[in-house]
Amino acid sequence: MKDYFTFAISSLKHRQLRSWLTVLGIVIGIAAIVALISVSQGLENAIVEQFEQMGSNRIFIAPGGTDMVNYISKGLTTKDAEVVEGVAGVDWVNPYIGARSEVYFGNKKAFAQNIFGVKPELMAKTWEDFDFELEDGKLFSGNEKFDAVIGYDVAHKFFDKDVRVGNLLEIQGTKFKVKGIMEKIGSPDDDQTITIPEEMLRILFDKPDEISMIDVKAKDGVDINVFVARIERALKRSRDDEDFQIITPEQMLQQFGDVLIIVQVILGGIAAISLLVGGVGIMNSMYTNVLERTREIGIMKSIGATNKDIMMIFLVEAGMMGFLGGVLGVVLGSSIAFAVGAIAKQQGFQLLKVTIQVNLVIFGILFSFIVGALSGYFPSKQASKLSPVDSLRYGV
């Protein structure tokens, strides 16, 4: 094996430019796979972490056909919330109302996509399951009317100067005193949120009985599946329709997971094409290599090299190109993944925590070696079958 590697290294050094160009296809393919899997795994871990904090005894009721990203939608009413409150096993019910509006701070204006109205007395209970911390101030305690709790971006990025606790924001012609400022969460939707009392949002935006989403928590020990079935039956009887959906944290997590899988398959297919091109490149290079070294093969055979020896020399060389491409691809892919994580953090999405798994590194290197070796199999087999006499005559 030492001789095989010596021959392979000598050949790669002798044809450096061609070798690097051949390896490049493998590098790109492996880098794409490593970067893709690492970033998507980091995103999946962040999502799982958030839902684990939420707890399994919490559900969300939304209008039918609404995804959980689009909170501001019609279809639910205050009557639905009252029906849910009457279901056995309910700990608390917090209806959310969403709106969008221009917001003024002094003479400066910004547009807020996420203005929510909540019951002030339930704000602390609703948020205690999340890893939310206040940068300054307090949450609602129950008797607020013209107060607001704002996200990090609203306080520090919406206007030319920072908004502080005690400052006034104007929404729809009404001034609200900032009572609390949230620490940076890392999700733009959360960091750009303005939360005001439910009663005031209904008045300002003329939404007397509309609800965008209902947040419900079951009492400890209640079977969540039985609980969901009770709520579903109660709402069907009350509404006389099924134009609503009840979503558990597990279902939301599965929805996000399905989207991630689709993205991974599509991008993984693109990366696989790159690997295929890299493999074809190695095969092409090895066939050219066999033609260039035909006389060398004849000399080796004439002094006792067997077909197996010749085949192994070329096979090891192809495998080494695949291995080298795998190592460089893992390094490049890891760098890209960490760069994506850093850029996401800089843009405010701090939930993404990219990590490179050892088994992914091993897979990338091993897979690229196998691709290289398989690509070199047919050229090496052709080299091993060359006749010594014909090989020595080649090029004469």
C-alpha positions in Angstrom: 0.0 0.0 0.0 2.9 2.3 0.7 4.1 2.0 -3.0 0.5 2.6 -4.2 0.3 5.8 -2.3 3.8 6.9 -3.4 2.9 6.4 -7.0 -0.4 8.2 -6.5 1.1 11.2 -4.8 3.9 11.4 -7.4 1.2 11.5 -10.2 -0.9 14.1 -8.5 2.2 16.4 -8.0 3.2 15.9 -11.6 -0.3 17.0 -12.8 -1.1 19.6 -10.2 -3.3 22.0 -12.2 -5.4 19.1 -13.7 -5.6 17.5 -10.2 -6.9 20.6 -8.5 -9.4 21.3 -11.3 -10.6 17.7 -11.0 -10.9 17.9 -7.2 -12.9 21.2 -7.4 -16.2 19.5 -8.4 -16.0 17.2 -5.3 -15.1 20.2 -3.1 -18.1 22.2 -4.2 -20.5 19.2 -3.8 -19.3 18.3 -0.3 -19.2 21.9 0.8 -22.8 22.4 -0.3 -24.0 19.3 1.6 -22.1 20.2 4.8 -23.2 23.8 4.8 -26.8 22.9 4.0 -27.2 20.2 6.6 -25.4 22.2 9.3 -27.5 25.4 8.8 -30.8 23.4 8.6 -29.9 21.4 11.7 -29.1 24.6 13.6 -32.4 26.0 12.5 -34.2 22.9 13.5 -32.5 22.9 16.9 -33.6 26.5 17.5 -37.2 25.7 16.6 -37.3 22.6 18.8 -35.8 24.6 21.7 -38.5 27.3 21.4 -41.3 24.7 21.3 -39.9 22.8 24.3 -40.0 26.0 26.3 -43.6 26.5 25.3 -44.7 23.2 26.8 -46.9 20.4 25.6 -50.0 21.6 27.4 -50.5 24.7 25.2 -52.6 25.0 22.1 -53.4 27.7 19.5 -56.7 28.2 17.8 -56.6 30.1 14.5 -59.0 30.7 11.6 -59.3 27.9 9.1 -56.6 27.8 6.4 -54.4 30.3 8.3 -50.7 29.4 8.8 -49.1 30.4 12.1 -47.0 33.0 10.4 -50.0 35.1 9.4 -51.5 36.1 12.7 -53.5 39.0 11.4 -56.5 37.2 9.9 -60.3 37.1 10.3 -62.5 34.3 11.3 -62.6 34.1 15.1 -64.6 36.2 17.5 -64.9 37.0 21.2 -67.7 34.4 21.4 -65.3 31.7 20.4 -63.0 32.7 23.2 -65.9 32.6 25.7 -66.8 29.1 24.5 -63.2 27.9 25.0 -63.1 29.4 28.5 -66.0 27.2 29.4 -64.3 23.9 28.4 -63.2 21.7 31.3 -59.5 21.6 31.9 -58.7 25.2 30.8 -56.2 27.0 32.9 -56.4 30.3 31.0 -57.4 31.7 27.6 -55.7 34.7 26.0 -57.1 36.0 22.7 -54.7 37.9 20.5 -55.8 40.7 18.1 -53.4 41.8 15.4 -53.1 45.0 13.5 -50.7 47.0 11.4 -50.2 50.8 11.6 -47.9 53.7 11.3 -46.3 54.6 14.7 -44.9 58.0 15.7 -42.2 58.8 18.1 -41.9 62.5 18.4 -41.9 63.7 14.8 -40.5 60.5 13.4 -42.6 57.8 11.8 -42.2 54.0 11.3 -44.5 51.3 10.1 -45.2 48.5 12.6 -46.3 45.1 11.1 -46.9 43.4 14.4 -49.2 45.4 16.8 -50.9 43.0 19.2 -53.7 43.5 21.7 -53.7 41.2 24.8 -55.5 41.0 28.1 -53.1 42.9 30.4 -53.9 40.6 33.4 -52.7 37.5 31.4 -49.6 38.9 29.8 -47.2 37.7 32.4 -48.8 34.2 32.5 -48.8 34.0 28.7 -45.1 34.8 28.4 -43.7 32.9 31.4 -43.2 29.8 29.3 -41.1 31.6 26.8 -37.5 32.6 27.3 -38.4 36.3 27.1 -36.5 38.8 29.3 -37.0 42.5 29.8 -34.2 44.9 28.9 -36.0 47.6 31.0 -39.3 48.3 32.6 -42.2 45.9 33.4 -44.9 43.8 31.8 -48.6 44.6 32.1 -50.0 43.8 35.5 -53.7 44.0 34.8 -55.0 47.6 34.9 -53.1 49.1 32.0 -54.9 51.1 29.3 -52.5 53.5 27.6 -49.3 51.5 28.1 -47.2 49.5 25.6 -44.5 46.8 25.8 -42.2 47.0 22.8 -39.7 44.7 21.1 -36.0 45.3 20.9 -36.0 46.6 17.3 -38.8 49.0 18.0 -36.8 50.5 20.8 -33.4 50.6 19.0 -33.9 50.4 15.2 -37.3 51.9 14.2 -36.3 55.5 14.9 -33.3 57.8 14.8 -32.9 57.7 18.5 -33.7 55.0 21.1 -37.1 54.7 22.6 -36.9 54.4 26.4 -39.2 53.4 29.2 -41.6 56.3 29.9 -41.4 57.7 26.3 -44.6 58.1 24.4 -45.5 56.3 21.1 -48.5 57.5 19.0 -50.7 54.8 17.4 -53.8 55.8 15.4 -53.7 59.3 17.1 -53.5 57.9 20.6 -50.4 58.1 22.8 -49.1 55.1 24.7 -46.4 55.2 27.4 -43.7 52.6 27.0 -43.9 50.4 30.1 -41.4 47.7 29.1 -38.8 46.9 26.5 -38.0 43.3 25.6 -34.4 42.1 25.3 -33.3 40.9 21.9 -35.0 37.6 21.1 -33.4 37.0 17.7 -36.6 36.7 15.7 -37.5 39.8 13.7 -41.2 39.1 14.2 -40.8 39.1 18.0 -38.3 42.0 18.1 -40.6 44.2 16.0 -43.7 43.7 18.1 -45.7 46.4 19.9 -48.1 45.0 22.5 -51.0 47.1 23.9 -54.1 46.3 25.9 -56.8 44.4 24.0 -59.5 47.0 24.8 -57.5 49.9 23.3 -56.6 48.0 20.1 -60.3 47.1 19.5 -61.3 50.8 19.8 -58.4 52.2 17.7 -58.8 49.7 14.8 -62.6 49.2 15.0 -62.4 45.5 15.9 -65.2 45.1 18.4 -65.4 41.3 18.5 -62.6 40.1 16.1 -59.9 37.8 17.3 -56.8 36.8 15.3 -55.7 33.9 17.4 -56.6 32.3 20.7 -53.8 31.1 23.0 -55.0 28.4 25.4 -53.2 26.6 28.2 -54.5 23.4 29.8 -54.3 22.6 33.5 -51.4 20.4 34.6 -52.3 16.7 34.2 -54.9 17.2 31.5 -54.5 14.8 28.5 -53.8 17.2 25.6 -55.5 15.0 23.0 -58.7 14.8 25.1 -58.5 18.5 25.8 -58.2 19.4 22.1 -61.2 17.1 21.3 -63.3 18.9 23.9 -62.5 22.3 22.5 -63.2 21.1 18.9 -66.6 19.7 19.8 -67.5 22.9 21.8 -66.5 25.2 18.9 -68.3 23.1 16.3 -71.5 23.3 18.3 -71.2 27.0 18.9 -70.1 28.1 15.4 -72.1 25.5 13.4 -69.1 25.2 11.1 -65.5 23.9 11.1 -63.8 27.0 9.8 -61.1 27.0 12.4 -58.0 24.9 13.3 -56.5 23.8 16.6 -52.8 23.6 16.5 -50.6 21.9 19.2 -46.8 22.7 19.6 -46.1 19.2 18.2 -48.1 19.9 15.0 -46.4 23.3 14.6 -43.0 21.6 15.0 -44.0 19.0 12.4 -45.0 21.7 9.9 -41.7 23.5 10.3 -39.9 20.1 10.0 -41.7 19.2 6.8 -40.7 22.5 5.3 -37.1 22.0 6.3 -37.1 18.5 4.8 -38.4 19.8 1.4 -35.7 22.5 1.4 -33.0 20.0 2.3 -34.2 17.6 -0.5 -34.1 20.3 -3.1 -30.8 21.8 -2.1 -29.4 18.3 -1.5 -30.3 17.4 -5.0 -28.4 20.4 -6.4 -25.4 19.4 -4.3 -25.7 15.8 -5.5 -25.5 17.0 -9.1 -22.3 18.8 -8.2 -20.9 15.7 -6.7 -21.9 13.7 -9.9 -20.1 16.3 -12.0 -17.1 15.9 -9.7 -17.1 12.2 -10.1 -17.3 12.5 -13.9 -14.4 14.9 -13.7 -12.3 12.4 -11.8 -13.2 9.6 -14.3 -12.3 11.8 -17.2 -9.0 12.8 -15.6 -8.2 9.1 -14.8 -8.9 8.0 -18.4 -6.5 10.8 -19.6 -4.0 9.7 -17.0 -4.1 6.1 -18.3 -3.5 7.2 -21.9 -0.6 9.4 -20.8 1.0 6.7 -18.8 0.5 3.8 -21.2 4.3 3.2 -21.7 4.8 3.5 -17.9 2.2 0.8 -17.4 4.0 -1.4 -19.9 7.4 -0.9 -18.1 5.8 -1.8 -14.7 4.2 -4.9 -16.2 7.4 -6.0 -17.9 9.3 -5.9 -14.5 6.7 -7.9 -12.7 3.7 -5.7 -11.8 0.4 -7.6 -11.9 -2.9 -6.5 -13.2 -4.0 -6.0 -9.6 -1.0 -3.7 -8.9 -1.7 -1.5 -11.9 -5.4 -1.3 -11.0 -4.6 -0.4 -7.4 -2.2 2.3 -8.4 -4.9 4.1 -10.4 -7.7 3.3 -8.0 -5.7 4.7 -5.0 -5.0 7.9 -7.0 -8.7 8.4 -7.8 -9.6 7.7 -4.2 -7.0 10.2 -3.0 -8.5 12.9 -5.2 -11.9 12.1 -3.7 -10.5 12.2 -0.2 -8.8 15.5 -0.8 -11.9 17.0 -2.2 -13.9 15.7 0.8 -11.5 17.3 3.3 -11.4 20.6 1.5 -15.2 20.4 1.0 -15.8 19.9 4.7 -13.6 22.8 5.6 -15.3 25.1 3.1 -18.8 23.9 4.0 -18.1 24.4 7.7 -16.8 27.9 7.0 -19.9 28.8 4.9 -22.2 27.4 7.6 -20.6 29.5 10.4 -20.6 32.5 8.1 -24.4 32.1 7.5 -24.8 31.8 11.3 -22.8 35.0 11.9 -24.7 36.9 9.2 -28.1 35.7 10.6 -27.0 36.9 14.1 -25.9 40.2 12.7 -29.3 40.6 11.0 -31.1 39.9 14.3 -31.9 36.2 14.0 -30.0 35.0 17.1 -31.9 31.8 17.5 -29.8 30.1 14.7 -26.9 28.3 16.4 -24.7 26.5 13.8 -22.8 23.4 14.9 -20.7 21.0 12.9 -21.4 17.4 13.8 -18.6 14.9 13.8 -20.6 12.2 12.0 -21.3 14.8 9.3 -17.6 15.4 8.8 -16.9 11.7 8.7 -19.7 11.1 6.2 -18.5 14.0 4.0 -14.9 12.7 3.8 -15.9 9.0 3.5 -18.6 9.7 0.8 -16.2 11.8 -1.3 -13.6 9.1 -1.1 -16.1 6.5 -2.3 -17.2 8.7 -5.1 -13.6 9.2 -6.2 -12.8 5.5 -5.9 -15.9 4.5 -7.9 -15.1 7.1 -10.5 -11.6 5.7 -10.9 -12.7 2.0 -11.1 -13.3 1.7 -14.8 -10.2 3.7 -15.9 -8.0 1.7 -13.5 -9.6 -1.6 -14.8 -8.8 -0.5 -18.3 -5.2 0.2 -17.3 -4.8 -3.2 -15.7 -5.8 -5.0 -18.9 -3.3 -3.2 -21.2 -0.8 -5.6 -22.8 2.8 -5.0 -21.8 4.0 -5.3 -25.4 1.3 -2.9 -26.8 2.0 -0.5 -23.9 5.7 -0.3 -24.6 5.0 0.3 -28.3 2.5 3.1 -27.5 3.7 6.5 -28.8 6.7 5.0 -30.6 
